[in-house]
Amino acid sequence: MSDPVPDILEGLDRPADAVLKQVSDTQQMLRRPGKARGPQSFVGNAILAKCSPQDLAALGPFLEPIVLKERTLLQEPKRPLDHVYFVESGLVSLRIVATGSLLEVAVIGYRGAIGASLLMGRQISTHQAVVLFPGNAHRIRVEDLRHVMNDRPEIREHLSRYDQALALHCAQTGLCGVRHGRERRLASWLCLASDAVDARVLPVTHEYLSSVLGLRRAGVTETLSQFEEQRLIRKRRGLLEIDERKCLEQRACGCYRLVSDAYASCESYASG
């Protein structure tokens, strides 16, 4: 499944090629130093990188490298999933879609996998997954992954713990939307997205943030302008660059720390 979604990312209204090249160049310079992605350093996805050499060897013949193009639809609600996608770079937006509206419940980057929940007992997808920032991934057929997991139970354990962290992320997003104010929600989203791509430059527009967070665009613009005045971020056309990450985290609601700790716990287990 790799259908394009021409309208769902209506907020991304900048000239894509030029901006994405700029983002790619800038992200390489602004990656946070010292953040190891696991012992299998040649593997870009954190889940795969935490697998033992034996588990990775068992998965290897079934993994297919693919390019994640912007606006590509990887998962649809109420439809079976053919592949699980282990994201290596880029960002995927996981959302609930209703007639004329959408709600983003999580952003997934190199630490995650699209479709892992369906291997943990769920039979059909309830979410839509759309590529927000282009990148790369490895995909594997669902049936092939199931067969490998039957022989290699540690792989199932890695995916199960990731699925638990993702479930908390989705639930916390729903609570955040009704309990927390605009400033804290925006700061939380920026920190989570930055974590997911391991970079401080995000190719995202005010309109996109307004649509997925259910906020008025004028309010988003006002809050981001305040962040810029406080030198937390810098705005450019189609880009947001985080300058003072620790200060931005302090502005975020408690949901950010809960979600961040859940993913860290998942990775800590995998390292142990």
TABEL-V503890 format. One record per helix or strand. SS is the DSSP state (2 for helix, 1 for strand). FROM is the first residue (numbers start at 0). TO is the last residue. If there is no record, write none. Layout:
# TABEL-V503890
ss = (SS | SS)
from = (FROM | FROM)
to = (TO | TO)
This chain:
# TABEL-V503890
ss = (1 | 2 | 2 | 2 | 1 | 1 | 1 | 1 | 1 | 2 | 1 | 2 | 2 | 2 | 1 | 2 | 2 | 1 | 1 | 2 | 2)
from = (2 | 15 | 45 | 52 | 63 | 71 | 82 | 100 | 112 | 115 | 127 | 141 | 152 | 181 | 200 | 205 | 216 | 232 | 238 | 244 | 253)
to = (3 | 29 | 48 | 59 | 67 | 74 | 97 | 107 | 113 | 118 | 140 | 150 | 178 | 196 | 201 | 212 | 228 | 235 | 241 | 250 | 270)
